[in-house]
Amino acid sequence: MTELILAAQGQAQGAGGGWGFIVMMVLIFAIMWWFMIRPQQKRQKEIRKFQNALSEGTKVVTGGGIYGTVKRINNDNNTVDA
């Protein structure tokens, strides 16, 4: 009889463990979003804002470190001549 009671208690404890796992996974996702995804979205927003503010005569620095001045913007091809 005591074996049956112990087995029932073990099953009850195992069933509650699923909620703890789900809460832990949600917490991990929230932390990952806060430290990785959110800053990347902010950076992309700043880059888009800079690209939209470009005009002829704007001084720029390329990713390779080359300094230049925007001479022409082609909105059809999304290209800039410097």
Sequence and secondary structure as in RCSB ss.txt:
>XXXX:A:sequence
MTELILAAQGQAQGAGGGWGFIVMMVLIFAIMWWFMIRPQQKRQKEIRKFQNALSEGTKVVTGGGIYGTVKRINN
DNNTVDA
>XXXX:A:secstr
 HHHHHHHHHHHHHHHHHHHHHHHHHHHHHHHIIIIIHHHHHHHHHHHHHHHH  TT EEE TTS EEE  EEET
TTTEEE 
